[in-house]
């Protein structure tokens, strides 16, 4: 067995996840699961849906006009927290419905 063909298991898994685009899907799933931690309790409690598209946008549906207004003022902060949580730029823009 040649040592030049050896790859660490963690590296092989990362390569596979990237190749199959599963790293992004896993990050999106993790963001949804940690939404309260990322967005805060008030916004999380009024979030009715979270959707990601392929252009690095995240779409939020909120059930309260007051919370929508609060989220509008916090857009940049929420995007920054999402990207810090993931360790890379998963999201560029937050769209609130």
C-alpha positions as CSV (number, residue, x, y, z in Angstrom):
1,X,0.0,0.0,0.0
2,X,1.4,3.4,-1.0
3,X,1.3,6.2,1.6
4,X,0.5,8.7,-1.2
5,X,-3.0,7.3,-1.6
6,X,-3.8,7.5,2.1
7,X,-6.4,10.1,3.1
8,X,-7.6,10.9,6.6
9,X,-11.1,9.7,7.1
10,X,-12.3,13.1,8.2
11,X,-10.8,14.6,5.0
12,X,-12.5,12.0,2.9
13,X,-15.9,12.6,4.5
14,X,-15.5,16.4,4.0
15,X,-14.6,15.9,0.3
16,X,-17.6,13.6,-0.2
17,X,-20.0,16.1,1.5
18,X,-18.7,19.0,-0.6
19,X,-18.9,16.9,-3.8
20,X,-22.5,15.9,-3.1
21,X,-23.4,19.4,-1.8
22,X,-24.4,17.8,1.5
23,X,-22.3,20.3,3.5
24,X,-24.7,23.1,2.6
25,X,-27.8,21.0,3.3
26,X,-26.4,20.0,6.7
27,X,-25.6,23.6,7.5
28,X,-29.2,24.7,6.6
29,X,-30.6,21.9,8.8
30,X,-28.3,23.0,11.6
31,X,-29.4,26.6,11.3
32,X,-33.1,25.6,11.5
33,X,-32.4,23.5,14.6
34,X,-30.5,26.3,16.3
35,X,-32.8,29.1,15.1
36,X,-33.7,30.4,18.6
37,X,-30.0,30.6,19.5
38,X,-29.2,32.5,16.3
39,X,-32.2,34.8,15.9
40,X,-33.3,35.2,19.6
41,X,-36.3,33.9,21.4
42,X,-38.8,36.6,20.3
43,X,-38.1,36.2,16.5
44,X,-37.8,32.4,16.8
45,X,-41.2,32.2,18.6
46,X,-42.9,34.1,15.8
47,X,-41.1,32.4,12.9
48,X,-43.6,30.2,11.0
49,X,-41.2,29.0,8.2
50,X,-37.6,29.2,7.1
51,X,-36.6,28.6,3.5
52,X,-33.2,28.7,1.8
53,X,-32.6,29.2,-1.9
54,X,-29.6,28.4,-4.0
55,X,-28.6,32.1,-4.3
56,X,-27.6,32.3,-0.6
57,X,-30.9,33.9,0.5
58,X,-32.9,32.9,3.5
59,X,-36.6,33.6,3.6
60,X,-38.5,34.0,6.9
61,X,-42.2,34.0,7.5
62,X,-43.2,35.7,10.7
63,X,-46.7,35.9,12.2
64,X,-46.4,39.3,13.9
65,X,-46.0,42.7,12.3
66,X,-44.1,44.1,15.3
67,X,-41.6,41.2,15.2
68,X,-41.3,41.6,11.4
69,X,-40.3,45.2,12.1
70,X,-37.7,44.1,14.7
71,X,-36.3,41.5,12.3
72,X,-36.0,44.1,9.6
73,X,-33.7,46.1,11.8
74,X,-31.7,43.0,12.8
75,X,-31.3,41.6,9.3
76,X,-27.5,42.2,9.0
77,X,-26.9,40.9,12.5
78,X,-28.9,37.7,11.9
79,X,-27.1,37.0,8.6
80,X,-23.8,37.5,10.4
81,X,-24.8,35.2,13.2
82,X,-25.9,32.5,10.7
83,X,-22.6,32.7,8.9
84,X,-20.6,32.6,12.2
85,X,-22.6,29.6,13.3
86,X,-21.8,27.7,10.1
87,X,-18.2,28.9,9.9
88,X,-18.5,30.0,6.3
89,X,-20.9,32.2,4.2
90,X,-24.1,30.3,3.9
91,X,-26.3,33.3,3.6
92,X,-25.9,36.7,1.9
93,X,-29.4,38.1,2.3
94,X,-32.4,37.7,4.6
95,X,-35.8,38.2,3.1
96,X,-38.7,38.7,5.5
97,X,-42.3,37.8,4.4
